[in-house]
């Protein structure tokens, strides 16, 4: 009798909690989804309603909150009370041993998988929109992971270094005719220089103050790109940016192009595959350098700075150089990614380097697990891949109408995913990692033994 009564109480409490959440979501989503402004044939702005779509979202939120309150929350409470396992399970050990080699092999073979799976004509979309786009954010996430995840410096203006790399390549390649392979390291060096310039004013800042200054730095760079019209062409951007070549052989339909040289039929897919392997190589270099730096004294100094700056100083570590090296290394990889972005697009403008990009990369680092290379890569695949998959959900137009665009709700879904991840895995997808240095035997660091937010 007591169990039945307890279950009824739990159901009532869950319904009450879900009802409150549903009411709040209704009023929050009413101006965002319930109302829509359209222009009629007389160029007048009229207000229309989308009640079915609004109540669908409210119902989904109500159901999700009810399930969470009734089943998931008690399960999480019980799991938190369980003792920490001394050793990982056999399944986790197996996955931890073979996941990285499998992921590397899959990334290398991905263009072939896309060609055989989607066909030669449709593979271009899957390699470009998914493969290349995801790898760009993986590289940006790994670069920001040095600053935020390893050194513990909250950087909200990371997109500024991304923009410096892109505009450095675009201006130098278009005005002076330099090649992609020469400008790639040069863009990284210039971005690293700007990272050092940002590092000097913020040496005494920590926490929220550091975040505000870095946010301001990113906005300053964007406003300079908009207003310095003589150099950057302002809002119009820079077009006609030279594309990278294969050892001097261009990817075009001419007689001296890549396809004619090697006897292939001309196809834009060949250039896309080449760009995919270029960004894949850059991502591998970023991961390799980051892992090597973590094991060096500078990497251990970053982690010491992240845990406690005062204790770091008491150990005789030069915190000034430590912060500057973190900003410089993170900015350098952002410069590499920016130069590749400009070469891939052939056109850049200030609209590509807004604060939303910085927030996206920072979210990838936090959701993946700060300090975890694998976690950042998984978060980039999940976030970028999911938002790109929304473009393939045209069948939803048959349910919500021809004017329904799934891509408009990508940030709403991303926010919901962040809430769920923070509830399920508050320290990120990968909350444990191998130590930078170890004595005799390598053991994973559990999330419970690390500082909150630094898995």
C-alpha positions in Angstrom: 0.0 0.0 0.0 2.8 2.3 0.9 4.6 1.6 -2.5 1.4 2.3 -4.4 0.9 5.5 -2.5 4.5 6.5 -3.1 4.2 5.9 -6.8 1.0 8.0 -6.9 2.8 10.8 -5.1 5.7 10.6 -7.6 3.4 10.7 -10.5 1.6 13.7 -9.1 4.8 15.5 -8.4 6.1 14.7 -11.9 2.9 16.0 -13.5 3.0 19.2 -11.4 6.7 19.8 -12.4 6.0 19.0 -16.1 2.9 21.3 -16.1 5.0 24.2 -14.7 7.6 23.5 -17.4 5.0 23.3 -20.1 3.4 26.7 -19.1 6.8 28.4 -19.0 7.7 26.9 -22.4 4.4 28.1 -23.9 5.0 31.7 -22.9 8.7 31.6 -23.9 8.0 30.0 -27.3 4.9 32.0 -28.1 6.7 35.0 -29.6 9.4 32.7 -31.1 7.3 30.0 -32.7 3.7 30.9 -32.2 3.8 34.2 -34.1 5.2 34.7 -37.6 5.4 38.0 -39.6 4.9 37.8 -43.3 4.7 40.4 -46.1 1.6 40.3 -48.3 1.3 41.3 -52.0 0.8 45.0 -51.0 4.1 44.9 -49.1 2.3 45.1 -45.8 3.6 43.3 -42.7 0.9 41.0 -41.3 1.0 38.8 -38.2 0.1 35.1 -38.6 0.0 32.3 -36.1 1.5 28.8 -36.0 -0.5 27.1 -33.2 0.0 23.4 -34.3 3.8 23.9 -34.3 3.7 25.7 -31.0 1.6 23.1 -29.2 3.8 20.4 -30.7 6.9 21.9 -29.1 5.1 22.5 -25.8 3.9 18.9 -25.8 7.4 17.6 -26.5 8.8 19.7 -23.7 6.0 18.6 -21.3 6.6 14.9 -22.1 10.3 15.2 -21.8 10.1 16.9 -18.4 7.5 14.4 -17.1 9.8 11.5 -18.1 12.8 13.2 -16.5 11.0 13.9 -13.3 9.4 10.4 -13.0 12.3 8.2 -14.2 15.5 9.9 -15.0 15.9 12.1 -12.0 15.6 9.2 -9.5 18.0 7.2 -11.5 20.6 10.0 -11.5 20.2 10.3 -7.8 20.7 6.6 -7.3 23.7 6.6 -9.6 25.3 9.5 -7.7 25.1 7.4 -4.5 26.9 4.4 -6.0 30.6 3.9 -5.0 33.2 4.8 -7.6 34.5 1.7 -9.4 38.1 1.1 -8.8 38.7 -0.1 -12.3 36.8 0.4 -15.6 34.6 -2.3 -16.9 35.8 -4.7 -19.6 33.5 -3.0 -22.1 34.9 0.4 -21.4 38.4 -0.9 -21.6 37.7 -2.5 -25.0 36.1 0.7 -26.3 38.9 2.9 -24.9 41.5 0.6 -26.5 40.0 0.4 -30.0 37.9 3.6 -30.4 40.7 5.9 -31.4 42.2 3.5 -34.1 38.7 2.9 -35.5 37.9 6.6 -35.6 41.2 7.4 -37.4 40.6 4.7 -39.9 37.0 5.8 -40.5 38.1 9.4 -41.0 40.7 8.4 -43.5 38.3 6.1 -45.4 35.3 8.5 -45.1 35.4 9.9 -48.8 35.4 6.3 -50.1 32.5 5.4 -47.7 30.6 8.5 -48.9 31.2 7.6 -52.6 30.1 4.0 -52.2 27.2 4.8 -49.8 25.7 7.9 -51.5 26.9 7.4 -55.1 29.5 9.4 -57.0 27.2 12.3 -57.9 25.8 12.8 -54.3 29.1 12.2 -52.4 30.1 15.8 -52.9 27.6 17.0 -50.4 28.5 14.5 -47.8 32.2 15.1 -48.0 32.0 18.9 -48.1 29.1 19.7 -45.8 29.7 17.0 -43.3 33.4 15.8 -43.5 35.2 19.1 -44.2 32.8 21.2 -42.1 33.1 18.9 -39.1 36.9 18.7 -39.3 37.2 22.5 -39.3 35.3 22.7 -36.0 37.3 19.8 -34.6 40.4 21.7 -35.3 39.0 24.9 -33.8 37.8 23.0 -30.8 41.2 21.4 -30.3 42.9 24.8 -30.6 40.5 26.4 -28.0 40.9 23.4 -25.8 44.5 24.5 -25.2 43.4 27.8 -23.9 40.2 26.8 -22.0 40.6 23.1 -21.3 44.3 22.9 -20.4 45.2 26.4 -19.3 41.8 27.3 -17.8 41.6 30.7 -19.5 38.0 31.4 -20.6 38.3 32.9 -24.1 35.1 34.2 -25.7 36.9 35.9 -28.6 38.5 32.9 -30.2 36.9 33.7 -33.5 39.2 36.8 -33.8 42.2 34.5 -34.5 40.1 32.5 -37.0 39.3 35.7 -38.8 43.0 36.9 -38.8 44.0 33.6 -40.4 41.3 33.8 -43.1 41.9 37.5 -44.0 45.7 37.0 -43.9 45.4 34.3 -46.5 42.8 36.1 -48.6 44.7 39.4 -48.8 48.2 38.0 -49.3 47.1 35.4 -51.8 45.0 37.8 -53.9 47.2 40.9 -53.8 50.7 39.2 -53.9 50.0 35.9 -55.5 51.4 33.8 -52.6 50.5 30.1 -52.7 48.4 28.3 -50.1 51.3 26.2 -48.8 53.3 29.3 -48.1 50.5 31.2 -46.5 49.3 28.4 -44.3 52.2 28.6 -41.8 52.3 32.4 -42.3 48.6 32.8 -41.3 49.3 30.7 -38.2 52.2 32.8 -37.3 50.2 36.1 -37.7 47.4 34.7 -35.6 49.8 33.6 -33.0 51.2 37.1 -32.9 47.7 38.5 -32.3 47.2 35.9 -29.6 50.3 37.2 -27.8 49.0 40.8 -28.2 45.7 39.7 -26.6 47.6 37.9 -23.8 49.6 40.9 -22.5 46.6 43.0 -21.4 44.8 40.1 -19.7 47.8 38.7 -17.7 46.3 40.0 -14.4 42.7 39.0 -15.2 40.9 35.8 -14.4 37.4 34.3 -14.6 34.6 36.6 -15.8 36.9 39.6 -16.3 39.0 37.6 -18.7 36.0 36.4 -20.6 34.7 40.0 -21.0 38.0 41.3 -22.3 38.4 38.4 -24.8 34.8 39.0 -25.9 35.6 42.6 -26.5 38.7 41.7 -28.5 36.7 39.5 -30.8 34.2 42.3 -31.4 37.0 44.8 -32.0 38.5 42.6 -34.7 35.1 42.2 -36.4 34.4 45.9 -36.4 37.9 46.6 -37.8 37.1 44.2 -40.6 33.8 46.0 -41.3 35.1 49.6 -41.1 38.6 49.2 -42.7 37.0 49.2 -46.1 40.2 50.1 -48.0 41.8 46.9 -46.8 39.1 44.4 -46.1 36.3 45.7 -48.4 33.9 45.9 -45.4 30.6 44.1 -45.5 31.2 43.2 -49.2 34.0 40.8 -48.2 36.7 39.5 -50.4 35.9 37.3 -53.3 38.0 35.5 -55.9 40.4 34.1 -53.3 42.9 31.7 -55.0 42.2 28.0 -54.3 44.9 25.5 -53.3 46.6 23.4 -55.9 48.0 19.9 -56.0 51.8 20.6 -56.2 51.1 23.4 -58.6 48.4 21.6 -60.6 45.1 23.5 -60.4 41.7 21.8 -59.9 40.0 23.1 -63.0 38.7 21.9 -66.4 41.7 23.2 -68.4 44.2 21.0 -70.3 46.8 21.5 -67.5 44.3 20.8 -64.7 44.4 18.0 -62.2 41.9 15.7 -64.1 43.5 16.2 -67.5 47.0 15.6 -66.1 46.0 12.3 -64.5 43.5 11.2 -67.2 40.3 11.6 -65.2 37.0 13.0 -66.2 36.6 16.5 -64.8 34.6 16.5 -61.5 34.5 19.0 -58.6 34.5 16.0 -56.3 38.3 15.6 -56.8 39.0 19.0 -55.4 36.7 18.4 -52.5 38.4 15.1 -51.7 41.8 16.9 -51.8 40.6 19.6 -49.4 39.2 16.9 -47.1 42.5 15.2 -46.7 44.2 18.6 -46.3 42.0 19.6 -43.3 42.3 16.0 -42.0 46.1 16.3 -42.0 45.9 19.6 -40.3 43.5 18.2 -37.6 45.9 15.3 -37.0 48.8 17.7 -36.7 46.8 19.8 -34.2 46.0 16.7 -32.1 49.6 15.4 -32.2 51.2 18.7 -31.2 48.6 19.2 -28.4 49.2 15.7 -26.9 53.0 16.2 -27.1 52.8 19.6 -25.5 50.7 18.3 -22.6 53.5 15.9 -21.8 56.1 18.6 -21.9 56.8 21.1 -19.0 54.8 23.8 -20.7 51.8 21.5 -20.8 52.0 20.6 -17.2 52.4 24.3 -16.4 49.1 24.9 -18.3 47.3 22.3 -16.2 48.9 23.7 -13.0 47.7 27.2 -14.0 44.2 25.8 -14.6 43.9 24.2 -11.2 45.3 27.0 -9.0 47.2 30.0 -10.2 48.5 31.0 -6.7 49.9 27.5 -6.2 51.3 27.6 -9.7 53.3 30.8 -8.8 54.4 29.3 -5.5 56.0 26.5 -7.4 58.1 29.0 -9.3 56.3 28.7 -12.6 56.3 31.8 -14.7 52.6 32.4 -15.2 53.1 35.2 -17.7 54.9 33.0 -20.1 52.5 30.2 -19.4 49.5 32.3 -20.3 51.1 33.8 -23.4 52.2 30.4 -24.8 48.6 29.1 -24.3 47.1 32.0 -26.1 49.8 31.8 -28.9 49.4 28.1 -29.5 45.6 28.2 -29.5 45.6 31.2 -31.8 48.0 29.5 -34.2 45.7 26.6 -34.8 42.8 28.9 -35.3 44.9 30.7 -37.9 45.5 27.5 -39.7 41.8 26.7 -39.8 41.0 30.3 -40.9 43.4 30.1 -43.9 41.9 26.8 -44.9 38.4 28.2 -44.6 39.3 31.1 -46.9 40.9 28.8 -49.4 37.9 26.4 -49.4 35.2 29.0 -49.7 36.9 31.4 -52.1 35.0 34.2 -50.4 35.0 35.6 -46.9 33.2 38.4 -45.1 32.9 39.7 -41.5 29.5 37.8 -41.2 31.5 34.6 -41.1 33.3 35.6 -37.9 30.6 36.7 -35.4 30.4 36.0 -31.7 28.1 33.0 -32.5 31.2 31.2 -33.9 33.1 31.7 -30.7 30.2 30.5 -28.7 29.8 27.4 -30.9 33.4 26.4 -30.5 33.4 27.1 -26.8 30.2 25.0 -26.5 31.9 22.1 -28.3 34.8 22.2 -25.9 32.6 22.3 -22.8 30.2 19.6 -24.1 33.0 17.4 -25.1 34.8 17.7 -21.8 37.5 20.3 -21.2 40.9 18.9 -21.6 39.7 15.9 -23.6 40.8 15.6 -27.2 38.4 12.7 -27.9 35.5 14.4 -26.2 35.9 17.6 -28.2 36.0 15.6 -31.5 32.8 13.8 -30.5 31.0 17.0 -29.6 32.0 18.6 -32.9 30.7 15.6 -34.8 27.5 15.6 -32.8 26.8 19.3 -33.0 27.9 20.1 -36.6 26.7 16.8 -38.0 23.3 17.2 -36.3 22.8 20.8 -37.6 23.7 19.7 -41.1 21.3 16.8 -40.9 18.5 19.2 -40.3 18.9 20.2 -44.0 17.9 16.7 -44.9 14.6 16.7 -43.0 12.4 18.1 -45.8 9.7 15.4 -45.0 8.8 17.5 -42.0 7.3 20.1 -44.4 4.5 17.6 -45.0 3.6 17.8 -41.3 4.1 21.4 -40.5 3.5 23.0 -43.9 5.5 24.0 -46.9 6.9 27.1 -45.2 8.5 25.1 -42.4 12.3 25.2 -42.4 14.0 22.8 -40.0 17.3 24.7 -40.1 15.7 27.6 -38.3 15.5 25.5 -35.2 19.1 24.3 -35.1 20.1 26.6 -32.3 16.9 25.7 -30.3 17.7 22.0 -30.6 21.4 22.7 -29.8 20.3 24.5 -26.6 18.1 21.6 -25.6 21.0 19.2 -26.3 23.3 21.3 -24.1 20.7 21.2 -21.2 20.4 17.4 -21.5 24.2 16.9 -21.7 24.7 19.1 -18.6 22.2 17.0 -16.7 23.5 13.7 -17.9 27.2 14.4 -18.1 27.9 17.7 -16.2 31.6 17.4 -17.0 31.2 16.7 -20.7 30.9 13.6 -22.9 34.3 12.4 -21.9 34.8 13.2 -18.2 37.9 11.1 -17.6 41.2 11.2 -19.4 44.7 9.7 -19.3 47.1 11.8 -17.2 49.8 13.8 -18.9 52.5 12.1 -16.9 52.4 8.9 -14.8 54.5 6.8 -12.5 55.1 3.2 -13.5 51.5 2.6 -14.6 49.0 4.7 -16.7 45.6 5.1 -15.0 42.6 7.2 -16.1 41.7 10.2 -14.0 38.1 9.9 -12.9 35.8 12.9 -13.0 35.3 12.7 -9.2 39.0 13.3 -8.7 39.2 16.4 -10.9 38.2 20.0 -10.4 34.5 20.8 -11.2 34.3 21.6 -14.9 37.7 20.2 -15.8 37.1 16.5 -16.7 
